[in-house]
Amino acid sequence: MDMTETTLYSVSEAAKILGVHPNTLRKWDNEGIANALRLPGGNHRRFTKAELERLARLLETEAK
């Protein structure tokens, strides 16, 4: 993956896009449901657009 052209979203940005609470995303990441990237030098999570699209499809499926 070429990270120079990949937009990364913070937990709060990703949560707003998906319509869930930031703690929900953190929980999903801890449980292996979501796949967050961890930035070097800290425990900051970031989500790719592709991961957000995958999670949105999961949420859509659960809503049906």
N, CA, C and O atoms as a DFTB+ gen file, in Angstrom:
256 C
 N C O
     1  1       0.846      -1.176       0.000
     2  2       0.000       0.000       0.000
     3  2       0.888       1.236       0.000
     4  3       1.793       1.350       0.827
     5  1       0.642       2.146      -0.906
     6  2       1.402       3.383      -0.999
     7  2       0.780       4.404      -0.054
     8  3      -0.254       4.998      -0.359
     9  1       1.419       4.601       1.091
    10  2       0.856       5.464       2.127
    11  2       0.903       6.947       1.749
    12  3       0.213       7.755       2.370
    13  1       1.700       7.319       0.746
    14  2       1.766       8.729       0.375
    15  2       0.469       9.189      -0.287
    16  3       0.186      10.386      -0.321
    17  1      -0.311       8.266      -0.806
    18  2      -1.550       8.635      -1.492
    19  2      -2.785       8.110      -0.772
    20  3      -3.880       8.106      -1.334
    21  1      -2.614       7.671       0.460
    22  2      -3.716       7.105       1.214
    23  2      -4.166       8.095       2.286
    24  3      -3.365       8.537       3.110
    25  1      -5.444       8.437       2.267
    26  2      -5.991       9.296       3.299
    27  2      -6.275       8.441       4.526
    28  3      -6.887       7.377       4.432
    29  1      -5.827       8.920       5.667
    30  2      -6.071       8.223       6.927
    31  2      -6.993       9.076       7.784
    32  3      -6.846      10.295       7.863
    33  1      -7.947       8.409       8.424
    34  2      -8.942       9.093       9.241
    35  2      -8.715       8.761      10.707
    36  3      -8.462       7.609      11.061
    37  1      -8.806       9.774      11.556
    38  2      -8.694       9.548      12.999
    39  2      -9.930       8.805      13.489
    40  3     -10.906       8.648      12.754
    41  1      -9.878       8.355      14.722
    42  2     -11.026       7.655      15.307
    43  2     -12.256       8.555      15.291
    44  3     -13.346       8.113      14.928
    45  1     -12.087       9.806      15.680
    46  2     -13.255      10.694      15.728
    47  2     -13.806      10.977      14.334
    48  3     -15.022      11.026      14.152
    49  1     -12.921      11.165      13.338
    50  2     -13.390      11.385      11.971
    51  2     -14.107      10.148      11.431
    52  3     -15.168      10.254      10.816
    53  1     -13.522       8.982      11.666
    54  2     -14.109       7.735      11.181
    55  2     -15.462       7.474      11.842
    56  3     -16.410       7.046      11.184
    57  1     -15.542       7.735      13.143
    58  2     -16.794       7.524      13.869
    59  2     -17.895       8.429      13.322
    60  3     -19.041       8.002      13.182
    61  1     -17.550       9.668      13.015
    62  2     -18.531      10.608      12.473
    63  2     -19.015      10.129      11.108
    64  3     -20.211      10.187      10.821
    65  1     -18.107       9.661      10.272
    66  2     -18.467       9.163       8.937
    67  2     -19.405       7.963       9.048
    68  3     -20.379       7.856       8.304
    69  1     -19.101       7.062       9.985
    70  2     -19.892       5.835      10.130
    71  2     -21.151       6.022      10.974
    72  3     -22.048       5.179      10.942
    73  1     -21.225       7.115      11.723
    74  2     -22.387       7.353      12.575
    75  2     -22.377       6.517      13.840
    76  3     -23.429       6.118      14.337
    77  1     -21.181       6.253      14.363
    78  2     -21.049       5.499      15.618
    79  2     -20.209       6.319      16.591
    80  3     -19.569       7.295      16.202
    81  1     -20.217       5.921      17.837
    82  2     -19.415       6.601      18.854
    83  2     -17.946       6.201      18.690
    84  3     -17.662       5.052      18.349
    85  1     -17.008       7.121      18.925
    86  2     -15.590       6.771      18.828
    87  2     -15.196       5.555      19.664
    88  3     -14.354       4.759      19.248
    89  1     -15.803       5.413      20.842
    90  2     -15.475       4.248      21.675
    91  2     -15.908       2.936      21.022
    92  3     -15.309       1.888      21.263
    93  1     -16.952       3.001      20.196
    94  2     -17.384       1.810      19.458
    95  2     -16.284       1.368      18.507
    96  3     -15.978       0.179      18.418
    97  1     -15.689       2.319      17.795
    98  2     -14.596       1.980      16.875
    99  2     -13.394       1.421      17.621
   100  3     -12.768       0.464      17.166
   101  1     -13.071       2.012      18.759
   102  2     -11.948       1.502      19.563
   103  2     -12.221       0.069      20.009
   104  3     -11.334      -0.783      19.966
   105  1     -13.455      -0.189      20.439
   106  2     -13.843      -1.535      20.871
   107  2     -13.735      -2.513      19.707
   108  3     -13.181      -3.601      19.860
   109  1     -14.268      -2.127      18.535
   110  2     -14.199      -2.990      17.355
   111  2     -12.750      -3.300      16.997
   112  3     -12.425      -4.425      16.620
   113  1     -11.880      -2.296      17.116
   114  2     -10.468      -2.518      16.815
   115  2      -9.871      -3.501      17.815
   116  3      -9.146      -4.417      17.426
   117  1     -10.166      -3.320      19.093
   118  2      -9.644      -4.223      20.127
   119  2     -10.146      -5.648      19.934
   120  3      -9.433      -6.605      20.234
   121  1     -11.370      -5.791      19.435
   122  2     -11.977      -7.116      19.235
   123  2     -11.635      -7.725      17.878
   124  3     -11.989      -8.872      17.606
   125  1     -10.944      -6.958      17.018
   126  2     -10.560      -7.475      15.712
   127  2     -11.630      -7.326      14.639
   128  3     -11.479      -7.851      13.536
   129  1     -12.703      -6.620      14.950
   130  2     -13.765      -6.389      13.963
   131  2     -13.308      -5.330      12.964
   132  3     -13.521      -5.465      11.759
   133  1     -12.682      -4.284      13.476
   134  2     -12.123      -3.218      12.641
   135  2     -10.610      -3.376      12.602
   136  3     -10.007      -3.911      13.532
   137  1     -10.008      -2.907      11.522
   138  2      -8.559      -2.997      11.371
   139  2      -7.971      -1.607      11.267
   140  3      -7.868      -1.037      10.181
   141  1      -7.585      -1.069      12.416
   142  2      -6.985       0.264      12.450
   143  2      -5.476       0.141      12.288
   144  3      -4.860      -0.844      12.693
   145  1      -4.911       1.164      11.688
   146  2      -3.456       1.258      11.615
   147  2      -2.993       2.003      12.855
   148  3      -3.674       2.915      13.325
   149  1      -1.846       1.624      13.385
   150  2      -1.285       2.319      14.548
   151  2      -0.118       3.170      14.081
   152  3       0.784       2.682      13.400
   153  1      -0.138       4.439      14.448
   154  2       0.937       5.339      14.056
   155  2       2.158       5.104      14.934
   156  3       2.020       4.839      16.128
   157  1       3.353       5.201      14.353
   158  2       4.569       5.039      15.150
   159  2       4.667       6.131      16.213
   160  3       4.226       7.261      16.003
   161  1       5.245       5.781      17.344
   162  2       5.464       6.758      18.398
   163  2       4.266       7.016      19.284
   164  3       4.269       7.972      20.060
   165  1       3.269       6.209      19.188
   166  2       2.082       6.401      20.028
   167  2       1.066       5.329      19.747
   168  3       1.293       4.417      18.952
   169  1      -0.048       5.453      20.407
   170  2      -1.100       4.456      20.254
   171  2      -2.281       5.046      19.485
   172  3      -3.438       4.709      19.737
   173  1      -1.962       5.939      18.536
   174  2      -3.013       6.595      17.769
   175  2      -3.475       5.700      16.625
   176  3      -2.672       5.218      15.826
   177  1      -4.781       5.492      16.567
   178  2      -5.362       4.668      15.503
   179  2      -5.742       5.542      14.318
   180  3      -6.149       6.693      14.477
   181  1      -5.600       4.972      13.129
   182  2      -6.057       5.625      11.906
   183  2      -6.737       4.575      11.042
   184  3      -6.356       3.404      11.041
   185  1      -7.748       5.016      10.307
   186  2      -8.511       4.121       9.440
   187  2      -8.379       4.572       7.999
   188  3      -8.410       5.767       7.705
   189  1      -8.233       3.607       7.105
   190  2      -8.183       3.918       5.679
   191  2      -9.606       4.051       5.151
   192  3     -10.564       3.604       5.783
   193  1      -9.725       4.671       3.986
   194  2     -11.030       4.800       3.341
   195  2     -11.599       3.416       3.038
   196  3     -12.795       3.181       3.216
   197  1     -10.751       2.508       2.584
   198  2     -11.212       1.146       2.274
   199  2     -11.767       0.458       3.514
   200  3     -12.769      -0.253       3.430
   201  1     -11.130       0.660       4.660
   202  2     -11.612       0.038       5.901
   203  2     -12.948       0.651       6.312
   204  3     -13.838      -0.061       6.778
   205  1     -13.093       1.953       6.146
   206  2     -14.370       2.594       6.475
   207  2     -15.482       2.090       5.566
   208  3     -16.611       1.892       6.015
   209  1     -15.171       1.885       4.303
   210  2     -16.169       1.345       3.373
   211  2     -16.563      -0.070       3.770
   212  3     -17.736      -0.433       3.687
   213  1     -15.596      -0.871       4.200
   214  2     -15.889      -2.243       4.651
   215  2     -16.785      -2.216       5.888
   216  3     -17.758      -2.965       5.975
   217  1     -16.452      -1.356       6.837
   218  2     -17.249      -1.262       8.061
   219  2     -18.656      -0.742       7.759
   220  3     -19.624      -1.180       8.382
   221  1     -18.774       0.180       6.818
   222  2     -20.092       0.698       6.435
   223  2     -20.953      -0.420       5.850
   224  3     -22.152      -0.491       6.117
   225  1     -20.335      -1.292       5.053
   226  2     -21.087      -2.436       4.497
   227  2     -21.544      -3.371       5.615
   228  3     -22.661      -3.886       5.573
   229  1     -20.697      -3.591       6.604
   230  2     -21.087      -4.430       7.745
   231  2     -22.269      -3.812       8.491
   232  3     -23.220      -4.509       8.845
   233  1     -22.205      -2.520       8.722
   234  2     -23.296      -1.836       9.417
   235  2     -24.591      -1.917       8.605
   236  3     -25.673      -2.101       9.161
   237  1     -24.466      -1.780       7.301
   238  2     -25.630      -1.863       6.417
   239  2     -26.271      -3.250       6.489
   240  3     -27.494      -3.382       6.547
   241  1     -25.435      -4.263       6.482
   242  2     -25.917      -5.649       6.555
   243  2     -26.638      -5.911       7.872
   244  3     -27.671      -6.580       7.901
   245  1     -26.079      -5.373       8.978
   246  2     -26.707      -5.573      10.291
   247  2     -28.035      -4.845      10.389
   248  3     -28.935      -5.286      11.104
   249  1     -28.164      -3.740       9.681
   250  2     -29.403      -2.942       9.755
   251  2     -30.569      -3.606       9.032
   252  3     -31.730      -3.271       9.268
   253  1     -30.251      -4.549       8.153
   254  2     -31.306      -5.203       7.370
   255  2     -32.008      -6.278       8.157
   256  3     -32.922      -6.923       7.642
